[in-house]
């Protein structure tokens, strides 16, 4: 499939304009051990595992009753490019926590990532995506820059690790953006400010209905939602109601406690 991951709604946050870059925070806020444990419990719940069985069996790769999904490893925090950082707000970290991700594995080796967000005092699964990008890049970032923050720039599906004044690439899209040797934090801020500064609320881009970088129309989103629901079997305990791509889906879906069953979007040219 030649599909491109689109941007999250996070960049449609309440940003008024761009300021002159200042000193930025060294690290994004960390997810607590309690939050990680709660997210793991939500991912391991019987209703979630039932939904995972349908997800893994959707294309006939494995029989529904034989899928036997289980959660592998701990939940990992997933950070995305911060709109405050894009705007050059003093003290803003490069990334903000979007969700916690748990890796699920089926009996035939398929993998999926379950995204969980906090709703009140509870953690809820709001999305299921193919593959295990989140856990893989978390491990890669820890190996390349121990103690750093691994984050995604969803607009180009690029993954980085940041610590202090360093921003290093973790995948080909990130290398294309900042080079194999990475960039300083200030240089990276200038790049994202230039790339996304015209996509803030009130801009022509925002008024066109593509806030935050989404390029899909409402009709396309509803059509994908119908396909996702059909793939889920229609009567899944966690109802598939939207197929909005990108981490921004979590921000909206977290309010209503539903789950998206979707295929992960890949950069053009990747299968």
Protein Blocks (a to p, Z undefined) as FASTA:
>chain_A
ZZdddddfklmpccfbdcddddddfbdcdddfklmmmmmmmmmpmklmmmmmmmmmmnop
acfklnopadedjddddddddfklmnopghiafbdcfbdcdddddfkopacddddddehj
bccdfbdcedjklmmmmmmmmmmmghiacdddfknopacddehjbccdfbfklmmmnojn
lpafklmmmmmmmmmmmmcghiaklmnopgghiabdfklmmmmmmmmmmmnnopafbacf
bfcecjklmmmmmmnopacdddddddehiZZ
